[in-house]
Amino acid sequence: MGQAQRVVITGSTRGIGLGMAKEFLRLGHRVVVSGRSQEAVDKAVASLADYASQVVGIRCNVSQGPDLQALWDGAVAELGGVDLWINNAGISHPRQRAGDMQETDIRAVQETNLLGMMLGTQIAVKGMQAQGSGTIYNMEGFGSNGMAIPGMSLYGASKFALTYFNKALAAELAQGPVKICYLSPGIVVTDLLKRDMGSAHSKDFQKTLRTYKILGDKVDTVAPWLVEHMLKPQANGARVAWLTGRKAGGRFLMSLFRKREVISDADFA
């Protein structure tokens, strides 16, 4: 293993964020985990007790610029700098058709998924430019490639905008010491994913469940792969993607002969 990396992961008190934090720590790196509430941060840090000397917990609401600045400043104070900043924090919502979207959900999703990512990127860029190096990973999700399905327009719009923002920023920073990259985990079975599927009695549920059974993966499968590739040298604008089109096509083909059970109806009982 090379030099230990100093890593900040937003939204890392559960799900894929916590999974990536654990893998970085397992490999000997130092990590700041963060979440919206101090209670969630404390719980996450306690779950990583085997790596107590390597992990720091800092509360951060990513929709608030001062919180994100405090996250950067705290990470620098504890770790001496930040090599990898991962904008992972994101929320979803129960599936809602256009006429039924709730204003509270519209605001919450965009403030976390889009505003939080933009503010976090801005703060990390400034800090990394001052220290002379660093890489920022912004987390893609459903909608990043323009795909649209009923009920997911709100979440998908936030991720489509993220992809455009990343592309534009990577071009702006092409000649500098800071790299902007994409992180694409695919379909990972987390509480976030279960929530966006909506009610088990909705008309979209069974169709979505069939797709997720074919394409979905557990956190323990995806997180190590993502971390392994983030630790490799990446070019500015690179995409670290777990579920490629080729892999997805192969899974649909294999589904004709073999069933996968990473997610089932029982998960929604």
Order of alpha helices (4+ residues) and beta strands (2+ residues): beta-alpha-beta-alpha-beta-alpha-beta-alpha-alpha-beta-alpha-beta-beta-alpha-alpha-beta-alpha-beta-alpha
